[in-house]
Amino acid sequence: MSIIRGTTPTVTIHVNSNIDMTQIAELWITFRTKPGVPQKEKTFTLDSTSIDPVEKTVTLILSQEDTLAFAESAINVQMRVRMNDDMAYASSIIETSIGKILKDGVI
C-alpha cells in the first residue's frame, strides 16, 4: 500500500484470521506517523468503513484532507477490533509510505 498526499485512496485491509466478521462490535484503523516525524494520527471507526465478511476485507476511503495532513514520510497502520463477545484483536503494524505531490492543497 502506498498513499500519495492530496489524493483520495481506497484502502482495503485483508483479514487473515478465522474471526466471524459479522460479529465485530467496534473497529479502529489507525494511521500514525513514525517516531521522529511530527506526530499526526487519523483513526477510522466502524461507521467510516465497509466490511465484507465473505471476502474478509475492511475498506475505507481517505479524503484529500486526510492525506494532506501527513508529510511525505513513512507511516504505520494498525487495525484493532472488539467482537460482540468482548474478545479483542489487533493486526500487525504495517508500514507504508506517504508520497509527495508537486502542488500542495485540496483540488
C-alpha positions in Angstrom: 0.0 0.0 0.0 1.3 3.4 -0.9 -0.6 6.7 -0.3 0.1 9.9 -2.2 -0.6 13.2 -0.5 -3.7 15.1 -1.8 -5.4 12.0 -3.2 -8.5 10.0 -2.1 -7.2 6.4 -2.0 -9.4 3.5 -1.2 -7.6 1.3 1.4 -8.6 -2.4 1.6 -7.3 -4.5 4.5 -7.5 -8.2 4.1 -8.1 -10.0 7.4 -6.1 -13.2 7.7 -8.0 -14.7 10.6 -10.8 -17.0 11.4 -12.9 -14.4 13.2 -16.5 -14.0 12.2 -16.5 -10.5 10.8 -20.3 -10.2 11.2 -19.6 -10.2 15.0 -17.4 -7.1 15.0 -18.8 -4.6 17.6 -16.1 -1.9 17.4 -13.3 -1.3 15.0 -10.4 1.1 14.8 -8.0 1.5 11.9 -5.2 4.0 12.9 -2.8 5.7 10.6 0.1 7.3 12.5 3.4 8.9 11.7 6.5 7.1 12.7 8.7 8.4 15.6 11.0 11.3 14.5 8.3 12.9 12.4 5.8 15.5 13.8 3.0 13.4 15.3 -0.1 13.0 13.1 -2.8 10.4 13.5 -6.1 9.5 11.9 -8.4 6.8 13.2 -11.3 5.3 11.3 -14.1 3.6 13.1 -16.8 1.0 12.2 -19.1 3.8 11.0 -16.5 5.1 8.4 -15.5 1.7 7.0 -17.1 -1.0 4.9 -16.8 -4.7 6.0 -17.2 -7.6 3.6 -17.4 -10.7 5.8 -17.3 -13.1 2.8 -14.1 -11.7 1.3 -12.8 -10.9 4.9 -11.9 -7.3 4.0 -12.4 -3.9 5.6 -12.4 -0.9 3.2 -12.1 2.8 3.9 -11.6 5.9 1.8 -9.1 8.6 2.8 -10.0 12.2 2.0 -7.7 14.7 0.4 -7.6 16.4 3.8 -6.6 13.1 5.5 -3.7 12.5 3.1 -2.6 16.1 3.1 -2.3 16.0 7.0 0.6 13.7 6.6 4.0 14.8 5.5 5.9 12.8 2.9 7.3 10.1 5.1 6.7 6.6 6.4 3.6 5.9 8.5 2.3 2.9 10.5 -1.2 1.4 10.1 -2.9 -1.0 12.5 -6.4 -2.4 12.8 -8.0 -3.3 16.2 -11.4 -4.9 16.7 -13.7 -5.8 19.6 -16.1 -8.6 19.0 -19.7 -8.9 20.3 -18.4 -11.3 22.9 -15.8 -8.7 24.1 -12.8 -10.5 22.7 -10.3 -8.0 21.3 -7.8 -8.5 18.4 -5.1 -6.4 16.8 -3.4 -6.7 13.4 0.4 -6.5 13.0 1.5 -2.9 12.4 2.0 -2.3 8.7 4.5 0.3 7.5 3.7 2.2 4.3 4.8 5.5 2.8 3.2 8.8 2.0 4.2 10.0 -1.4 4.8 13.6 -2.4 3.0 15.9 -4.7 4.3 19.0 -6.5 1.4 21.3 -5.8 0.1 21.2 -2.2 -3.5 21.7 -1.2 -7.0 20.4 -1.9 -8.1 20.5 -5.5 
